[in-house]
Amino acid sequence: MKRLVILLLTLGLLAVIGAASGVMFVSSKVTKPLKLQKETLITIERGSNAYRTVKLLRNEGLSEVSPFVAKVWLKLFAGNTLVKSGSYMLRPGQSLVDAFTLFTEGDEHLFAVGLVEGLTLTQWLDTLRQNNQLEFDITDATLREITNDNDVKWCCENVEQTEGVYLADTYFFTKGTKASQILKRAHGALVDYVTSEWEQRAVDLPLQTPYEALILASIIEKETAVPSERDMIAGVFINRLNRNMRLQTDPTVIYGIGPTFDGNITRKHLRTATPYNTYVIKGLPPTPIAMAGKAAIHAALHPLSTDALYFVAKGDGSHQFSTTLEEHNAAVRKYQLKR
């Protein structure tokens, strides 16, 4: 009897030792760093399960975990094994356990697309079209749906032209996101920001609606190469609007010319009437001429108080500001005609 007890205890101890050894062996395999020399994007397709995902990593040469060890780990030790489809960024030093934490939590890698201020909608669409991580689905009907899908009527009511009604910014997204979703977010961000800035605008501005502020912001965006001048340029335009002076800004002329503009603005261009030529029309053009960022929108609604009515480009991105026409003409001779 005593021998039997000793035998059973011995067998039990061996079983415990064996189980512990097995656990340690499995653990050593699944916590070992994956074979990653650099960041690597892995895409888990819809319908994949945990074992198929381990097999994917092995087929890609990223994991040395055997099918047997994988099955044991997934069955007994892995915990949550419900992987979520998507694209994930694996980094050097991460183990199979680390990878599965990403996969099961759905912590997908975020890509970024920069929608740059001062560009037109056409240029933005090219940016979105060329991004291989996005699904490009933009049509004219899509654009109308995006801008009409809100309760804010100041922005796009009766406006077929959707130029400038999206906020310039960097937008993050997961692989396979539709381009229309990016623009929808950009439009919503624009409406929210302009609405907020309009409520806090400076007093006595010659702007009747938030949309007019957006139009002015787009012009400021195109005229400003030096950020520190943005508020000053806004102040000049506000002064001219208050005095019923034409804005006389070249970017509006260029926008009115359209795709045929060859980069050389002429006297004929300045004299040719278009709805956007502010050398010919008084006040603001009918729509924005480019996408504006937050800084330009803020400047349009919080301009610098100044007596300046004119500015001319110096040739280095900055401007010379003047309060009288005589000063302005002298600055033109100095910085423009001499060149």
Helices and strands as residue ranges (DSSP letters): H 2-30, E 40-44, H 50-59, H 67-72, I 73-77, E 86-90, H 96-105, E 111-115, H 121-130, H 140-148, H 153-156, E 169-173, H 179-199, H 210-223, G 227-229, H 230-242, H 250-257, G 258-260, H 267-271, H 294-301, E 310-313, E 319-322, H 325-332, I 333-337
